[in-house]
Amino acid sequence: MKKIVIIGGGITGLSVAWKLSENGYDVTVIESDKSIGGLAKTIEIEKYFFDIGPHSFFSEDEEVFKRVMNLFESEPNEIPYAKRRVKMLFKGKYVDYPLSAKSILQMGFLSPILCSLSFAKSYIGTYASSLFIKKKENQNLTVKQWAIENFGKYLYLNFFKPYTEQFWKIKTSELSHRVIPSNKKMDFARTLKHLLIKKYLMISKREPGKLSLVERESLPSYYPKKGFGEIANRISRQIENNGGKIYTSLEVDEITLNSNNTFVIKAKDKNFLGNFAISTVPLNKVITIIKPLHEQEIIKSAKKLEYLSLVLLYLIIKKKNVLGCQYCYFLDRPYNRISEMNNFSNYLSPQDENILAVEISCHNESEIWKSSDKDIFSLCMQGIEKDNFLKKEDITNYKVIKIPNVYPIYKKDYEIHLKKTEEYFAKIKNFFSIGRQGQFHYGDIDQMIRIGFDTADKIIKQ
């Protein structure tokens, strides 16, 4: 029986193990944290359930959708329908998000006019230039170029530039447009068409990878009662029921490639032998533990593939329906997004309480990363009180959680370094580096499950 060792118990690693264990493979998952799920886990502290940022489950991928929903087949009430309600605070007005033609109309009298004129100017200019210059298929535009081309200069200056630089802490002229999670298909003209034609037409015909961000956000979404991490928990139980093994609180120190194309994975005082090794940990980390490593230059390239960190401040409050939506994006604040967790599920906290999850993106070892919980709380409350939806006296308690590697940072030259790393891994037989961290791929939960399933299919075919 082929032995598969999976390093990292996030949703991608679990999805590979899930499918392989169903097909009779000897599967072992090694997770460094004390609980599985990665960025899709829910942390239970006392009587509260804290997600790592807001999630809900939706997908146009028929197989992924059915497989996940079938985990709750005997208890369908445990993952009820949860209508997605997302807002953005733009110049004092709450508008719908993702940004679309409808959002523009919510911005007041002047903004829609300026947006439309700016977009028309950009659209005409882009169309005219396309008549004379053939556009390259995989043109790696910067955020600045992409936003002006697709939305016009007004929205670039008033939304894309300030929010992107607030989130990534890097100038838009230095970032690839890949940092915008839109499958490169979100543009003003398409979202306008989407809003004017039947909004949910695409739902009956799921086409993986074919929908824009606005269209994907319109898909029916579901959320487990006791936190999003329940999906990962149920997948892990399936793996163990199929004979797979899952180890937690175990850090992998070394991946040794043997001459017979097998692997020895060393973690503390345990060694694991595998015919296949699958890594879902950050590229700049896994490259340093592969032995023997004949190409030292590859380490330099991998280390240039960096990840943004996340600081999460959870506010315990008595007030209900504070934001009027599941989560809201903010400009010119120390935080990027606030989620009202009771609008996902009433079971995440005691019935008389509520949780607000405040997200602050930062670079590892930055000032905010090193700040104390008290200082982080004080910093965020300044902005929250400014917006007048919550006061300090409304807070009964708070928790802070820090996650070191969350978002791949797509700098404008990232493709050069990523390609070198991928070419190196391609030389290692029976080794896969996959997922958001392992593949340097910024995607949603269902897309990570698809990557896991596809990787399992490759192994099964071999």
C-alpha positions in Angstrom: 0.0 0.0 0.0 1.3 3.4 -1.0 2.1 5.7 2.0 1.3 9.4 1.7 2.7 11.9 4.2 1.0 15.3 4.2 2.7 18.2 6.0 0.1 20.7 7.2 -3.4 20.0 8.4 -5.1 23.0 6.8 -8.1 22.6 4.5 -6.0 21.7 1.4 -3.9 19.0 3.2 -7.1 17.5 4.7 -8.8 17.5 1.4 -6.0 15.4 -0.2 -6.0 13.0 2.8 -9.8 12.8 2.6 -9.9 11.6 -1.0 -6.8 9.4 -0.8 -8.0 7.6 2.4 -11.3 6.9 0.6 -9.3 5.1 -2.1 -7.4 2.9 0.3 -4.1 4.8 0.6 -2.1 4.9 3.9 -2.4 8.6 4.8 -0.6 10.5 7.5 -1.3 14.2 8.2 1.2 16.2 10.4 0.1 19.5 11.8 2.3 21.8 13.8 -0.7 23.5 15.6 -2.6 21.9 18.4 -5.7 21.8 16.2 -6.4 21.1 12.5 -8.0 23.4 9.9 -5.3 26.0 9.3 -6.9 29.3 8.2 -10.3 27.5 8.1 -10.3 26.4 11.7 -12.4 27.7 14.6 -10.6 28.3 18.0 -12.7 27.5 21.0 -11.8 29.6 24.1 -13.9 29.2 27.2 -17.5 29.6 25.9 -16.6 31.4 22.6 -15.9 30.1 19.1 -13.4 32.3 17.1 -12.9 31.9 13.3 -9.7 33.0 11.7 -11.4 35.8 9.8 -14.9 35.5 8.4 -15.7 32.5 6.2 -18.8 31.0 4.7 -19.1 28.0 2.4 -20.1 28.5 -1.2 -18.9 27.1 -4.5 -19.8 26.8 -8.2 -17.8 23.5 -8.2 -20.5 20.8 -8.1 -18.3 18.0 -6.7 -16.7 20.2 -3.9 -20.1 21.6 -3.0 -21.8 18.3 -2.7 -18.9 16.6 -0.9 -18.8 19.3 1.8 -22.6 19.5 2.2 -22.8 15.7 2.5 -20.6 15.9 5.6 -23.7 17.3 7.3 -26.1 14.9 5.5 -27.5 13.4 8.7 -27.6 16.9 10.4 -28.5 19.4 7.7 -29.6 22.0 10.4 -25.9 22.1 11.5 -24.9 24.0 8.4 -27.8 26.3 7.6 -28.1 28.8 4.7 -26.4 32.1 5.6 -27.1 35.0 3.3 -24.0 36.9 2.6 -24.2 40.6 3.5 -21.0 42.6 3.0 -20.5 46.3 3.2 -17.7 48.8 2.7 -17.6 52.2 4.5 -16.8 54.7 1.7 -16.6 58.4 2.5 -19.1 58.0 5.4 -21.5 55.8 3.4 -22.1 52.1 3.7 -22.1 50.6 0.2 -22.4 47.0 -1.0 -19.2 45.0 -1.6 -17.7 43.6 -3.8 -17.5 46.8 -5.7 -20.0 46.9 -8.5 -22.3 49.2 -10.5 -24.9 49.0 -7.6 -22.2 50.0 -5.1 -21.4 53.1 -7.2 -25.1 54.2 -7.1 -25.0 53.9 -3.3 -22.1 56.4 -3.0 -24.2 59.5 -3.2 -24.9 62.0 -6.1 -21.5 63.1 -7.2 -19.5 59.8 -7.0 -21.5 57.8 -9.5 -21.1 60.6 -12.1 -17.3 60.9 -11.5 -17.0 57.1 -11.5 -18.9 56.8 -14.8 -17.0 59.5 -16.6 -13.7 58.1 -15.3 -14.6 54.6 -16.4 -15.8 55.7 -19.8 -12.5 57.6 -20.4 -10.5 54.5 -19.3 -12.6 52.1 -21.3 -12.5 54.1 -24.5 -8.7 54.5 -24.1 -8.1 50.8 -23.5 -10.4 49.8 -26.4 -8.7 52.3 -28.8 -5.2 51.1 -27.8 -6.3 47.4 -28.3 -7.0 48.2 -31.9 -3.4 48.9 -32.5 -1.6 46.9 -29.8 -2.3 43.3 -29.3 -2.9 42.6 -25.5 -0.7 39.9 -24.0 -2.7 37.1 -22.4 -0.9 36.8 -19.1 0.2 40.4 -18.8 1.3 40.9 -15.2 -0.2 44.4 -14.6 0.3 46.2 -11.3 -2.7 47.0 -9.1 -2.5 50.6 -10.3 -2.5 49.7 -14.0 -5.3 47.0 -13.6 -7.6 49.2 -11.5 -7.4 52.2 -13.8 -7.9 50.0 -16.9 -10.9 48.2 -15.4 -12.6 50.8 -13.1 -11.1 54.2 -14.1 -8.9 56.7 -12.3 -11.6 58.0 -9.9 -12.1 54.6 -8.2 -8.4 53.8 -8.3 -7.6 57.0 -6.4 -10.5 56.8 -4.0 -10.8 53.1 -3.3 -8.2 50.7 -4.8 -5.1 52.7 -4.0 -5.9 53.6 -0.3 -7.4 50.2 0.6 -4.7 48.1 -1.2 -1.9 50.1 0.4 -3.6 50.0 3.8 -4.0 46.2 3.5 -0.7 45.2 2.0 1.5 48.0 3.3 3.1 48.2 -0.1 2.6 50.8 -3.0 0.1 49.7 -5.7 2.8 50.4 -8.3 4.9 47.6 -6.6 2.1 45.0 -6.4 0.8 42.6 -9.0 -2.9 42.9 -9.7 -3.1 39.2 -8.5 -3.5 40.6 -5.0 -7.1 41.5 -5.9 -9.1 38.3 -5.3 -11.2 38.6 -8.4 -10.1 35.8 -10.8 -9.0 38.7 -13.0 -12.6 39.0 -14.3 -14.0 41.7 -12.0 -14.6 44.9 -14.1 -17.2 47.6 -14.1 -18.8 46.5 -17.4 -19.2 42.9 -16.4 -20.6 43.6 -12.9 -23.1 46.1 -14.5 -24.2 43.3 -16.8 -24.4 40.9 -13.9 -26.7 43.2 -12.0 -29.0 44.0 -14.9 -29.5 40.4 -16.0 -30.8 37.7 -13.7 -28.4 37.8 -10.8 -28.6 34.1 -9.9 -28.7 32.7 -13.4 -25.2 31.1 -13.1 -26.1 29.2 -9.9 -27.9 26.4 -11.7 -24.9 25.8 -13.9 -21.8 25.7 -11.8 -18.6 26.3 -13.8 -15.5 26.2 -11.7 -13.1 29.1 -12.3 -15.5 30.9 -14.7 -17.2 33.3 -12.4 -16.1 36.8 -11.4 -15.8 37.8 -7.7 -19.2 39.5 -7.8 -20.8 36.4 -9.3 -19.2 34.1 -6.8 -20.3 36.3 -4.0 -23.9 35.8 -5.2 -23.8 32.0 -4.8 -25.9 30.5 -1.9 -23.6 30.3 1.2 -23.7 28.2 4.3 -22.1 28.4 7.7 -21.8 25.7 10.4 -23.5 26.6 13.7 -20.4 26.1 15.8 -18.0 27.9 13.6 -16.5 27.4 10.1 -13.9 25.0 11.5 -16.6 22.3 11.9 -16.0 21.5 8.2 -12.4 20.7 8.8 -13.3 18.8 11.9 -15.7 16.6 10.0 -13.2 16.0 7.2 -10.7 14.9 9.8 -13.1 12.4 11.2 -13.7 11.0 7.8 -10.0 10.6 7.3 -9.6 8.7 10.6 -12.7 6.6 9.9 -10.9 5.6 6.6 -7.8 4.5 8.6 -5.8 7.7 8.1 -3.7 9.2 10.9 -3.6 12.8 12.0 -0.9 14.2 14.3 -1.2 17.6 15.9 1.4 19.8 17.8 4.1 18.2 15.7 6.6 20.4 13.8 8.3 18.9 10.8 12.1 19.5 11.0 13.4 17.8 7.8 12.2 16.1 4.6 14.8 13.7 3.4 14.7 12.3 -0.2 16.0 8.8 -0.4 17.8 7.3 -3.4 14.8 5.0 -4.1 12.4 8.0 -4.4 10.9 7.6 -1.0 10.8 10.2 1.8 11.6 10.3 5.4 9.8 13.1 7.2 11.4 13.9 10.6 9.4 15.6 13.3 10.7 15.7 16.9 11.4 12.1 17.9 9.2 10.6 15.2 10.1 9.6 11.6 7.5 9.0 8.9 8.2 7.0 5.7 6.3 8.0 2.6 6.1 7.1 -1.1 4.7 10.5 -1.6 5.2 13.7 0.3 2.8 16.6 0.1 3.6 20.0 1.7 1.0 22.8 2.4 3.4 24.9 4.5 4.8 28.2 3.2 7.2 27.9 0.3 9.9 29.9 1.9 9.9 27.5 4.9 9.6 24.1 3.2 12.5 24.9 0.9 14.8 25.1 3.9 14.0 21.7 5.3 14.3 19.6 2.1 17.5 17.4 2.2 19.6 17.1 0.2 19.2 20.5 -1.4 21.6 20.7 -4.3 20.6 24.1 -5.6 21.3 26.8 -3.0 20.2 29.5 -5.3 16.6 28.2 -5.1 16.5 29.2 -1.4 17.1 32.8 -2.3 14.2 32.8 -4.8 11.9 31.0 -2.3 12.7 33.5 0.5 11.5 36.3 -1.8 8.1 34.8 -1.8 6.7 36.4 1.4 3.4 36.2 3.3 1.4 38.9 5.0 0.5 38.2 8.7 -2.8 38.8 10.4 -3.6 40.1 13.9 -7.2 39.4 15.0 -8.8 41.3 17.9 -12.1 39.7 19.1 -14.4 42.0 21.0 -17.0 40.5 23.3 -20.0 42.7 23.5 -23.7 42.7 24.6 -25.0 44.7 21.6 -26.6 42.9 18.7 -26.7 43.8 15.0 -24.0 46.4 15.3 -22.9 46.5 11.6 -26.1 45.5 9.9 -24.1 43.0 7.8 -21.8 40.0 8.2 -18.7 42.0 7.7 -17.6 45.4 6.6 -14.4 46.8 5.0 -12.9 50.1 6.2 -10.6 52.8 4.7 -8.2 55.0 6.7 -8.4 52.8 9.8 -5.8 50.7 11.5 -7.9 47.6 10.7 -9.2 46.5 7.3 -12.3 44.5 8.1 -14.7 43.9 11.0 -17.0 40.9 11.1 -20.1 40.5 13.3 -20.0 36.9 14.1 -23.6 36.6 15.4 -24.7 37.5 11.9 -23.0 34.2 10.8 -24.4 32.1 13.7 -26.0 32.7 17.1 -24.2 29.7 18.5 -20.7 31.2 18.6 -21.2 33.0 21.9 -23.7 32.9 24.8 -27.2 34.0 23.7 -26.8 37.4 25.5 -23.5 38.2 23.9 -21.9 38.9 20.5 -18.5 38.8 18.9 -16.9 41.4 16.6 -13.7 40.1 14.8 -11.4 43.0 13.9 -8.7 42.2 11.4 -5.3 44.0 11.0 -3.0 42.8 8.3 0.7 43.4 8.9 4.2 42.2 8.0 5.8 39.7 10.3 7.9 41.4 13.0 6.3 44.8 12.3 5.4 47.2 15.1 1.8 46.1 15.3 2.9 42.4 15.3 5.1 43.1 18.3 2.4 45.2 20.1 0.8 44.0 23.3 -2.8 42.9 23.3 -3.7 46.0 25.3 -2.1 48.4 22.8 -3.8 46.6 19.9 -7.1 47.0 21.6 -6.6 50.7 22.3 -5.5 51.3 18.7 -8.5 49.7 17.2 -11.0 51.3 19.6 -9.9 54.8 18.4 -11.2 54.0 14.9 -14.3 52.1 16.1 -15.4 55.0 18.4 -14.7 57.4 15.6 -17.3 55.6 13.4 -19.7 55.7 16.4 -21.1 52.2 16.3 -19.5 51.0 19.5 -18.0 52.5 22.6 -15.3 51.2 25.0 -17.9 50.7 27.7 -19.8 48.3 25.4 -16.8 45.9 25.5 -17.0 43.2 28.2 -13.8 41.3 27.2 -11.4 40.9 24.3 -9.0 38.4 22.9 -6.1 38.7 20.5 -4.8 36.0 18.2 -1.8 36.4 15.8 -1.4 34.3 12.6 2.1 34.6 10.9 1.5 33.4 7.3 -1.9 34.3 5.8 -1.8 36.1 2.4 0.8 35.5 -0.3 2.3 38.9 -1.2 2.2 39.2 -5.0 4.9 41.7 -5.7 5.2 42.7 -9.3 8.2 40.3 -9.8 6.8 37.4 -7.8 6.2 35.2 -10.9 10.0 35.0 -11.6 10.7 33.6 -8.1 7.6 31.4 -8.1 8.5 29.8 -11.4 12.0 29.0 -10.3 10.6 27.3 -7.1 8.0 25.4 -9.1 10.6 24.2 -11.6 12.8 22.9 -8.7 9.9 21.0 -7.0 9.0 19.5 -10.4 12.3 17.7 -10.4 11.5 15.9 -7.1 9.6 12.8 -8.0 6.4 12.2 -5.9 6.6 15.6 -4.1 3.8 18.2 -4.2 3.7 21.7 -2.7 0.1 22.9 -2.8 -2.5 25.2 -1.2 -2.5 28.9 -0.3 0.9 28.7 1.4 2.5 25.8 -0.5 1.4 27.0 -3.9 1.5 30.7 -3.3 -2.1 30.8 -4.4 -4.6 33.3 -3.0 -7.9 31.5 -3.2 -11.1 30.7 -1.3 -11.8 27.6 0.8 -13.7 25.7 -2.0 -10.8 26.4 -4.4 -8.3 25.0 -1.9 -10.5 21.8 -1.5 -10.4 21.5 -5.3 -6.6 21.7 -5.4 -6.6 19.0 -2.7 -8.9 16.7 -4.7 -6.9 17.3 -7.9 -3.6 16.4 -6.2 -5.2 13.2 -4.9 -6.4 12.3 -8.4 -2.8 12.8 -9.8 -1.5 10.3 -7.2 -4.3 7.8 -7.8 -3.5 7.9 -11.6 0.1 7.3 -10.9 
